């Protein structure tokens, strides 16, 4: 039980977390739009001498099969939803636009738990695993010749820091408990990515990641299955961590909602 003296401290703590989340959303949306404009709109600007040095072809300039680009797009959509939700809640009363705010909250939570959080950690884990093994497994040459260091850090490591911060700071909503629905959406996205990667290979006769050239088809299939299982693991891990951090609150909200439903039926 919280005493009267503890209530102002608790309110201040919640208000501080809310402000940190809003600042985090705004900063990351700004950075993601900058990086997205660079890669998705303008595209990679490769100088002829760099292309010759790295042995790049036109197939290497197609960025849509990169898992990092997919993750960046999902991040831009997600953080855009977060900023919209923050703006609506800050400029409307508690009883205004309740259905709209509830839908924003619902789809934001669904997207984070099924795509953004597991996808970001898969990108971080895959990138650093391959980089520690051999950087040439990821790209046919030094990636610093194409991508500035701060952008490289942001798209491969910063997204993971954001996802962990979002997980730790934002309490789950009552209907965002872990379910097969979240895992199913994540698996569906990863399968679609695998199909896109294979389509890129059959259309260009070149794999997007050089290490796939060294593998046989059964080995490539094992890699795709491993990536999917890693995403499922991170999805379950995120739900487990949230259960530890906010489990008691989530259980109370569920029990209270069930009690109110029972009272209404009576």
N, C-alpha and C positions, 0 to 999 in steps of 0.2 A: 504493500500500500504506500502510495506517495503522500507525504505530508504537504501542508499548505506551502511550506518553504521550498519544497522540491519542485512544485508546479512551475514557477517562473523559470527555474533553471532548465526544466524539460522543454518548456516552450521556446526558450532562447536556443537550446540545442537543436530543436527541430527547425527553427527559422534559419539557423546557420547552415544546416545541411541543405535546406532548400535553396539558399543563396549560392552555395558552392555548386550545386547541381545546375542551376541556371547559368552560372558563369562557365562551367565546364561545357555545357551544351553550346553556348554562344561561341566560345573560343574554338571548339572543335568543328562547328559548322563553318566558321570562317576559314579555317585551315583546309577543311575538306573541299570546300568550294574552290579554293585556290588550286589545290592539287588536282581536283577533278577537271577544272578548266584547262590545266596544263596537259593532262593526259587524254581526257575524253573529248575535248573540243578541239584544241590546237593539235594534239598528237605529238609524238616524239619527233623532235627536230634533230636529225642525224647528219652531221657534216660528212662530206665525201671521204675525207681522210680517216675519220673515225669508223665509218662503215667498212672501209677497206681494211683497216687495222683489225677490226673484230670479225670480219668476214660476214657481215650482215646482209641479208637479202630482204626482198619485199615481204616475205612471210614473217620475218622477225619484227616488222613494224606493225603487225596486226596485234593489238593489245587485248582484244575481247576474250581470248582464251585464258588469260592470266587469272589465277585465283585471287591475286591481290586486287585486280581491277574490279572483279565481282564484289569482293568484300568492301571496297571503297564505295561502290554504288549503293550497296545496302546501308553502309554507314551514313551516307549523305541523306538517304531517304529517312532513316531512323532518327537522326539528329534533327532533321527538318520537322518531323512529327513532334519531337520533344520540345523544340523551340516554339512551335505552334501551340502546343498544350500549355507551356509556361505562359505564353502571351495571353491566351484565352482565360486562364485561371487568374492571372494578375489583373485583368481588365473586365471581369464579370463577377457578379455576386455569386454566393453559394447556391442559390436556387435558379440562376439563369443559365441557359444553354446546358442543362444537366445531361441531356441525352447526347449532345455533341461531345461534351467533355468525357463522358463515360466511354463513348466509342473511340475517341482518341487514346484514352488510357488503355483500353482493351487491346487495340491493334498495336499500340506501342509496346505493351508488355509481351504480346504474342510474338512480335518480330524480334524483340531482344532475346527472349529465351530460346527461340527455335533457330534463329539465323545469326544474329549479330554477335552474341557472346560466344557460341561454339565456333562460328566461322572465323572470328578474330583470333582466337587461340590456336586454331588449326593453321592459320597463316603464319603466326609467330613461331609455332613449333616446327612447321615444315621448313620455313625459311632458315632458321638458325640451325636446324639439323643438317640441312644440305650445305649451308655455308661452312659449318665446322668440318664436314666431310671433304668437300671440294667446291669452291665457289663456281667453278665451271660447270657443275651439275645444274645450276640454275640459269646461267646465261653464257653464251659463247665467248664472253670477254668480261673485263672489269666493268661492273655496273656503274662505277663512279664516273665513267666516261660519258654516260647517258643521263644519269639521274643525280641531281645534287644530293649531298650527304644528308641534309636535314629532311628532304622529301623521302629518301630511302628509309630513314629511321622512322618517319611518321607513318608510312604505309605498311611497314613490316613489324614495327614494335610499338609505335604510339597507339595503334588501334587496340592492341591488347591491353595497354595501360588504361585506356579509356573504358574498355569493356569491364575490367576488374573494378575500376573506380565506380562505374555505374552500378555494378552488382552490389558493392559494399555499401553505397550511400542511399540507394533507393529501395525502400521497403516494397515487397510485392503486394499487389492488389488481391482481394479475397478470391477472385476467380482465376488467378494465375498460378495455381498449384501445378507441379510437374505432371504431365500426362503424356500418353502415347501420341496425342495430337501434335504436341510440340516436336517430339522426336520424328514423327512422320513427315512434318513439313521440312525439317532439316535434312532428312534423308532424300526427300524429293528434290530439293535444291542441289544437293551434291550429285545426285544422279543426272540431273539436267546439265550440270557442269561437266561431268564425265562425257556425256554425249557431245557437248560442244567441243571438248578437247579432241575427241575422235573425229568429229566433223572437220576440224581444222587440219588434222593430219591427212585425211583422205582428200581434202581439197588442195593442200599445199605439198603433200608428200614429205612433211617435216613436222616433228613433234615440237610443241611449244617449249618444253623443258628438255635440255640436252641429255639429261640422265635417262630419259625414257628411250632414247635411241640405243642405249646399251642393253636394254632388257628385251626379253622375249614377250610374246603376247600373254602367256600365263603369268609371268612376273608382273607385267603391267596391270593385269586384272587384280593381282594380289595387292599392288600399290593402291589402286582405286578403292578396293575393299577396306584396306587399312586406313585410308583417309576418311572414309565414311564412318568406320568404327571409332576413330579418334574424335570425330565430330559428335557422335552419340555419347561418347565418354564425357566430353566437355559439357554437353547439354545436361547430363545427369549430375555431373560435378557441380555445375552452377546451381541447380535446384537443391542439391545437398547443402551447399554453403549457405544459400538463402534460408534453408530450413533451420540451420544452426543459428544464424544471425537474427531471423525474424520469425522463427517457427512458432513461438508461443503467441505472438501477436496474430499470426495467420490463423492459428487454431481457435483463438478467442473470437475472431471475426466470423469464422465459419460457424462456431457454436451459437454465437449471438444471432446470426442470421437464421439458423435453423430454429432457434427458440421463437423468434418473431414470426416465422412462417407457421409454426405450430399454434401460436396464440391466435393468428389470423384464421386458421382453419377451425379452431375451437369457437 
